Amino acid sequence: MNKRIQRLRIALVILISLLVGYYFGVNKVTFDWKNYNPQIAVVNKEPPVELTAVDFAQFWTVWSKIQKTYYDKTKVDPQKMLDGAISGMVQSLGDPYTLYLPPVQNGDFKDGLAGQFQGIGARLMMFNNQITVEVPLVGSPAEKAGIKAQDTIVKVDGKSTAGWDLNKAVSVIRGPKGTDVVLTILQKGAASTKDIKVTRDVITIKSVDGWVKQVRNVDKIKTTDVFKNHQSDAVAYIRLSQFGDDTNKDWVALVTKLMTDINKEKSFKGIILDLRNNPGGYLSDATFIASEFLSEGTSVVIQDSGTDKQTLAASRKGMFLDTPLVILINKGSASASEIVSGAMQDYDRAKLVGEISFGKGTIQQAEDLGDGAGLHITVAKWLTPKERWIHGTGLTPDVSVLLDAKDPTRDTQLEKAIEELVK
């Protein structure tokens, strides 16, 4: 009997302890939430006078409720909340090229234009609310692994990208040299996804590269019937990977060297300008490069902000105004590379060889917002000299050629470009 009473007493003590613990636990959480009052100083909260009046009451209501009642206070970061609010505001435009870039992402973007960063070497964009590859950079780990322009990134390291914005995608995919990232991608026209492992590296972007060679010495092409009687003919090849910080300087240095090499050849046939997988860059660089092949004053691009037009023109005397020219393009050729290609096509100055280009017909203005953040905002659309707007459709090549998927050692597009020059 005494043992039964003793057991009941022990059970009662345990029950009371649990109830007391639960009571104080609940009240402690309630107490913590009621007294959680982070001191956040809101500065510069008055809008400029020219802005449309908007009631921000709901914004502050939501902000306050998150601050006070969200269960995991370690996740409540005012700066991240502000960045997210700004990103959401920008994304409401539905324009994949208008972007808010927090300090880290803005720094990465500038590093890319400057020519060096660590990552997989692919430009990303938002397309149909999905993380999409705008273009893999030439020679990058992404290109070598098989990532292609317009690939949709469905997962990163097994985590779905649904609901991600561009900033998050860039921050997760980029990383130190030597580390791996697995991208689950859906390629255009494919029925199912596939996993591609990419090893990150230091990406050094050399904007301009090129050579002058006789046909018999060109790599990655096969001797076609057209080439049989042209083995001693020479061509120049210029690879332009982006329109970045040092592009114009590097371009002048290269073409000066090429001109010396060209003058040594007895049978020189022309120039191949390779703009494949060139995602663009500075508008001013596009007019600079186009000026190498077009007479001064020739219209290069027309900017259109909806009601106003501004014509940009070739502004210097180029070295190759009369030299036969073929331009290589593909679905990774976008923006400034399409400006150059479109101008040459409109004036019958060059033949375009390859695939339909990306189709980016808008112009962005990059602004630093302070504290390292930046805003890229679409300020106008651009038109070719014949006022074609290729946005969403791209440029159609004069000669359509696909790469040989079964033989990666052969560049059938370069091969066709050389044929066009020597035939």
Secondary structure, DSSP 8 states (H G I E B T S, - for coil): -HHHHHHHHHHHHHHHHHHHHHHHHHHHHHHHHHH--------S-S--TTS-----HHHHHHHHHHHHH-S-GGG--HHHHHHHHHHHHHHTT--TT-EEE-HHHHHHHHHHHHTEEEE--EEEEEETTEEEEEEE-TTSHHHHHT--TT-EEEEETTEE-TT--HHHHHHHH---TT-EEEEEEE-TT-SS-EEEEEE-EEEE---EEEEEEEGGG-TT----TGGGG-TT-EEEEEEE--B-TTHHHHHHHHHHHHHHHHTT-SSEEEEEEE-TT---B-HHHHHHHHTTTS-TT-EEEEEESSS-EEEEE--S--S-SSS-EEEEE-TT--THHHHHHHHHHHTT-SEEEES------EEEEEEEEETTEEEEEEEEEEE-TT----TTT----SEE----TT-TT--HHHHHHHHHHH-
